[in-house]
Amino acid sequence: MRRRRLLFSLLLVAAAGLGTAAVPPPGAAAARAATPLDQVIPAPASVHGGGDAYTLGDRTRIRVPGGSGEAKRVAGHLAGLLRPATGFALPVTTKDGRDGIVLRLGGSGTKGLGAEGYRLTSGGRAVTISAARPAGLFHGVQTLRQLLPGDVEHQRVRQGPWRIAGGTIADSPRYAYRGAMLDVSRHFFTVAQVKRYIDQLAMYKINKLHLHLSDDQGWRIAIKSWPRLATYGGSTQVGGGAGGYYTKDDYREIVRYAAARYLTVVPEIDMPGHTNAALASYAPLNCNGQAPPLYTGTEVGFSSLCVPKKETYDFVDDVIGELAAMTPGRYLHIGGDEAHSTSHEDYVTFMDKVQPVVAKYGKTAIGWHQLTGAHPAKGAVAQYWGYDKTGAAERRQVADAARNGTRLILSPADRAYLDMKYDKNTPLGLAWAGYVDVRRSYDWDPGSYLEGAPADSVLGVEAPLWSETLSTSAHIEYMAFPRLPGIAELGWSPASTHDWDGYKVRLAAQGPRWDALGIGYYRSPEVPWPAK
């Protein structure tokens, strides 16, 4: 009889194991409650919690009904994220089913979600992510990732349970442009370092990577028609280090890697100022025909292309043409800030000639907001980086341009610049725009930030990270985290969800995830981090 009872018990356990949910160890579920659906970053547009949680188990499959190639790639990305820590095989299958993790492209439930939105439904048998487009599936995967414990980010097997709370999320972004800029000119960052940052941006649904590819201290992209720009102009950096540059293959690899994570690369060639590396590389670009020495300091505003010279526009056409040919995205950034050594008349002349070149090669021009002091071309975008001390006349100029049809990307330096010090004790960064603590970087509304600019003129937000004092991935991460997720939330989430008191709790919960990923973040005293 005892043997029959034991056999019956074993059969029950085996039958239970045929489902997708593994049975957690006794007491484990109580010890680790599932993360509520509304506790992720960026905050979802709509959340309805309730019902049974789903638990990943060793029989869980990732299903891609219909077998779309892009959907399968997203499924493979998800499997690659979850396998190391869970230890589960998580096979990807095109067979439909009512269990497991289902990634569904298209269908009636995706109406109104747009190109990047998704719907996530979780219950006892399955988690389903539906989207109209592959980018939406990918963003839904990032939400699913955050609904699992932070331990899921480890590269070695960890103890579960791996639970996802029950309920439904319907989510889509507030703004189409949600960017982060990396300055690879002041200090050069390798392809591997840029890829690491891309992965971190993707977690928070950032969809644009703005690469600042040229400045006084270094030129970072190979241009076949002007080879010394990279080989000589890229040979140093701030402080006199070796510098470096991206070959065309390197750049294409960055573009490919970003695209696989649904980020578009926006390359920037800063002109007519911030051009010493180019001027040092080619003497004819200088009005006096003499090349200045390479520069390794951090001052700004002393360099300028020679606006009256024909060679300048041959240079511009060649560089923009080659860069546009390698860049699938619609935007190309032409800089335009801090051109203190260019007269206003020359500045206007230069921008009037350069913007049509961008259009000639099929791209939309973005310029720093000083572009609004010239004649922004139809469709051009101005990136506002002003701060509290920016004069009223300059702000009014940008707002006037916005009312006349120029779209805006908002990057206020005293809110969104990730290289500003957190406080006086921050060992890295600068403070010319003031100290930018975590609350200040989050606690503003892009829709009403710039007085006089129509809310619908705002294309989105961007978090620039300038690298005068940053030379390693650890430096990048210390300055970007924990502020980057807040800027990402301002770009994605409805204004109605923006609340510092609630946000800081959600932000604190990201700490263990960053620990697992090896991200060395700043433990701001404003945030109630869990004890390590």
N, C-alpha and C positions, 0 to 999 in steps of 0.2 A: 504494500500500500504506500509506504514512504517513497519507494522508487517511482510509483505511478504519479504521486503528487509532485515529486521533483521534475519528472518528465513533463507534466502538465504546465508547471511553472516555466520551464525552459521554453516550451512551445509558445507560451504567452509572450515571453520576452522576445523571442525570435519574430513573432508576428508583429509586435510593436516596432521592431527594427526595420520592417519592410517599408515604413513611411519615410518621408524625407527628414523628419525631425529626430535627431538622436536624443535618447533619454539622458538628461543631465544627472550628475551625481547628486545624492540626497543632500538637500540644503544649499546646493550651488545656486539654484534659481533665486532663492531668497537673498543670498549673499550678493547677487549681482542683478538688480532689476534692469529691465530693458529701458534704454534711453527713450523718453517721450518724444513723439514725432516732432514737436515744436522746439526741441532743444538743439537744433543744428544751426550751423552758420554757412551761408546766409540764411536768415529766417525765411521759411517758405511763405508763399502768398496765401495759402489756405491749408488748414490742418483740421482733420476730424479724427480724433483718437478713439479707440475703443475696440473691443473684441480680443480674440486670442492673439498672443504673440506667436511669431514664427521662430523656430530654432533650427539653425543650420546643423546638419548631421553628416555622418560619413557616407550617406546615400544621396545627399543633395545633388541634384543636377542643375546646371544653368541651361535653360531652354531658350532657343531663338526660333520661334515658329516662323516658317517661311524662308528661313535661311539667308536673309539679306547679308551681303558681304560685309557692309559696315557694321551692322548689328552684331555679326559674329565677331568682328574685331573688338567691339566694345565688350562683348561677353568674355573674350579672351583676356582683355585688360582686367576685368573684374576677377576672373579666376586667378590671374597672376597676383593680384593684390591679396586675395584671401587664402590661397593655398599654404603659404609658408607658416603662418601663425596657427591656422586651424588644423593643419595636417591632413585635411580632406582632399580627395582627388578632384572633386567638383568638375566632372566632365561637362563639356559644352556639346549640346545636341540640338539638332534642328527639329526633333520630334516635339509636337505639341503635347501638352499635358496640364493637369490641374495641380501639380505639386512642384516644389523646387523654387528656383528663382527664374522668373520668366521675363525676358526682354522682348517687348512687342512693339514693332514699328508700324504705325498707322492704325486705322480703325476708328470707329465712331467716338470712342472715348477720348480721342486726342484733339478734337475740334476746339479751337480757341487757345491752344497751348503755344502756337507760334513755332518758330524755327528752333528755339532752345528750351521750350517748356517740357514738362513731363508730368505724369501722374504715377504715384507710387501707392499701391494697395497691399497691405500686409494682413495676413490671417494665419490661422493655425496650420494650413497645408501649404501655403505658397506666399511668395512676395512677387508682385507683378509690377514692372516698370513699363509704362506705355508712353510713346512720344510720336509726334508727327515726323520728326527728323532725327538722324543719328546723334546730333549734338545734344538733343534733349535726353536721349537714352544715357549718354555719357554723364550729363549733369545729374540725372537721377541716380546713377551709380555712385557719384560722390556723396549724395545724400544718404544712400544705403550704407555706405562705408562709415559715415559718422554715426549712424544709428547702432552700429556695433561697438563693443567696448574698444577703448584705445589700444588694448593689447593686440588687436587684430593687425596692427601695423608692424609688429615684430617680424623678423626674418627667421625666427626659430619657433617651434611648436609651443603654444601656450595653452593653459587650461581654460576651457569654456566655462559656462555655456555661452553660445553665440546667438543671442536672442535679438529679435527685431520686434518692437512694439506693434500691436495691432492698430489698424486704422487706415486713413487715406490722406495723402498729400496731393494737392493740385498746385503746380508751381510754374511760374514763368517770370522772366526778368523785367524789372522796371525800365532799365536802359539797355540799348543795343550795344553800347561801347563800355566795356569794363576792363580797364587796362592797368598794366604795371610796366614801368620803364626801368631798364637796367642800363646804367652808364658803363659801357665797356671801354670808354676812351681814356678817362683819367687813370683808371687801372684796367688792365686787360684781364678778362675772364675766359677760361678755356671753354670749348664746346661742352665738355662734361659738366663744368660748373653751371653753364647756362641751362643745360638739360635738367639739372637738379632743381634749379629755380623754377623752371617750367612745371615740373611735377608738383611743386609746392603751390604754384598759382592755380593749377588745375583743380586742386582740392576744394578751392573756394569759388569756383565757377568764373574765374577771370578768363576773358576770351581774347585779349589783345596783349601781345608782348612787344613793347616799343623798345627797340634797340638803338641807343645813342652811339652811332658808329664812328663819329668823327668829332674832334675838338682840337683845341690848341695842343694838347699833350699827346695825342695819338690818333692815327688813321687806322681803322680796324677791318677794312674790307678790301679785298683784292679787286682792282679795276684794270682790265687787260690793256686798255688804251692809255692808261697813266700808271704804269707799274710801280714807280717810286713812291706813290702815295702810301702803299702798304709796306714795301720793303725798307724804305727810309723813314717815311712819316709815321710808320707803326713800330719803329724800333726802340721806343722808349715809353715812359709813363711818369706819373707824378712820383717824385723822389728819385728818378733816374734809373728805375729798373729796366729790364730787358723789353718790356712791352710785348707785342705780338699782334697778329692779325688773322682774320679768317680767310682761308682760300675760298674760292667759289664753291667747292665741294663741301667745305665746312659750313658755309652759310646755308647751302641747300639742305644739309643734314639738320641744322637747327630748325629750318622752316618745316621740314618733314616731320621731325619729332614733335614740334608744337602742333602741327595740323592733326597728328594722331591723337592729340589731347584737346582738340577743338579750340586751339588758340591760333590766331592769325598774327604773323610777324609784321610789325610796322617799322620799317627801317628809317633812321634819321641821318641825313647829312646836314649838319648845322652850317648855315650860311647867312649873310656874308661875313659875320663875325665868327669867333670861335674857330678860326681857320689856320692857325699857325702851322699845324702839321702839314697842311697842303702847301702853304706858302714856302715852308722850308724845303719841301720836296721839289718844287718847280719854280724857279726864279721868274719866269714870264708872268706868273699870276700876281706878281707884285707891281705896283705902279712904277717903282724905281728900277725894276728889273733885277733886283738883288734879293737873294733868298736869305731870310733871317735864320738864326740858329734854332735848333730844336728846343722845345720848352718843357720843363719838368716841374714848374711851380703851380700855383693854384689861383693866381690873379685872373681876372676876366676883363673883356672889353678893349683889349689893346690891338687886336688883329682885324684885318678886313681884306677881302678880295678886292681887286681893282675894278671898280664898277664900269669905268669907261672903256676898258680894253676888250677887244674881240676875243682874245684868248680865254678870258673869263667865261664867256658863254659857250665856247667850244668845250671847255672843261665841264661846265654844268650839264650840257647836253650829253656828253659822253658818259659821265658818272650816273646821271639819272637814267639814261637809256639802259646801261648795263645792269644797274640795280633793279630797275623795273622788270627787266627780263627774267630775273631770278626770284621775283617776289610775286606770288600768286594773289595776295591780298589786294584790296582796292586802294589802300592808303599808302602815301609816301610823305614822310615828314621832312620839311625843308628848314626847320629851325627858325632863325630870325630874331633871337633874343640877344640882348646885351651887345648890340652892334654899335658900341659907343664911339668907335673909330671910323664909322661910316656916317657921312652927313645925312640929314633927313632926306634931302633931295635925292642923293645917291641911293639911299635905302629904298625909297619908293620906286625909283627907276629899276633897281635890281629885282625887287619882288614882282613888279609888273612884267618883267621879262622871264622870270623863272617859273612862275605859276603856269603859264601856257606850255612850258616844256614838260611839266608834270602831266598835264592833260594830254599832250601829244603822245605820251607813252601809256595812255590808258589808265592813269591813276588820279586819285583825288588828293589834293594837297592839304596837309596839315601844317600849320605854323604855330609857334608860340604866340601869345596874344598880342605881341607888338605888331604882328601882321595887320591888325585892325587899324594901325596908324598909317598904313599904305592903302592899297585898294584890293581887299580880299576878292578873289575871283568867285564867280558863281559856283556854288557848291563847296567852296573851301571851308575848312574847319579851323577854328582858333582854339588853342589850348591855353586856358587861363591859369597863370601860376602866381598871381598877385597875393598879397597878404595884408595884414592890418595896416601896415604903413604905406601901402600903395595909395597914391594920390587919387582923390575923387575924380579928377579929370580923366585919368587913365581908365578907371573903372567905368566911367560914363562912356568913354570911347568904345570899350568892349561891348557894353550893353546896347549902344546905338547900332553897332555892327550886327549884333544878334537880332535886333528888331528889323534890320534890313535883310535878313536871311542867312547870315553866317551862323553855322552851327558851332556849339561850344563843347569842349571837353574841360571839365573842371578839375584842377590840380592845385588848389590854394596851398602855398608853401607852408603856411602855419597850421595846416590841417593834414595835408596829404603827402608832404615830402617825408619819405621814410628815412632820409639821412639827417634830419634834424634831431638834435639830442633830446632825450626824454626829459632830462633835468641837468643841473649844473655838474652832476657827478658822472654823467655818461662818458665812458672813455673814448667813444668813437663819435663821428659825426660833427656837424657844424651847428651854429646857433644864430645865424644872421636873421632868420625869420622868427626867432624866439624858441623857447622850449616847447616841444609838442608831446604832451603825455598821451596816454592811451585814450582817455576820455575825450580830450580835445580833438584827436584825430577821428573820432567816431561821431561826436555830438554836433552834427550840422546837417542841413538838408540841401542837397544839390539843386532841388527844384526852386528854392527861394533864396539861395545863397547870394547871387549877384543881383543887387537891386537894379531894377529897370530891364533886366533880361527876361524875355518871355520864358515861362517854364518849358514850353515845347521846343525852345531853341537848344536845350541841353541834350547833347548826344550821349553823354555819359560822364564817367569819372575815371581818373587814372592816378595811380600812386607811383611817383617817380622816386628812384633811388640813385642818387648821385654818389660817385665813388672817390672823391678826393681823399677820404680817410679810410676807405674800405678796399682790401686787397685779397680777401679769402672768402670762401663760402660761409665760414663761421661768422665773419663780419656781416655779410649780407643777412644772414638769418637772425642775428641779434638785433639788427635795426628793423627788419621787416616784421618780425614776430615779437609782440602780439598786435601790431597796428594794421598790418596788411588785411587780415580778415574783416576788420571794421570797414575799411574802404570798399572791400568786395561786397559787404552787406549793403552799404549805401548805394552801390550800383545795381544790385540784384533785387533787393527786397522792397515791398511797398513802404512808403513813408509811415504808414500807420503802425508798422511793426518796430519802428526805431524808438528804443527806450533803453537808456543807459543802465538802469538798475537791473533790468532783465538781461540785457546783453552781457554785462560783465560776468554773470553767472554762467551763461552759455560759453563765454570765452574761457573762463576758468576750467571748464570741463575739457577744453582742447589740450590742456597742459600734458596729461598722460599720453595723449596721441603724439604730441611733438617729442616727448621723451622717447617714445618707442621708435620714432623715425630718426632720432639723433639730431633733432633741431635744437640748437642751443639758444633759447629765447630769453628775453628780458622778463624777469619775474616782477612785473610792475606792482607796487604796493596798492594800487587802485583796484586790483583784481583779486578776488578771494580764491587763490589757487589751492587745490588740494595738497595736503602735506605729502611729501615724498617718502 
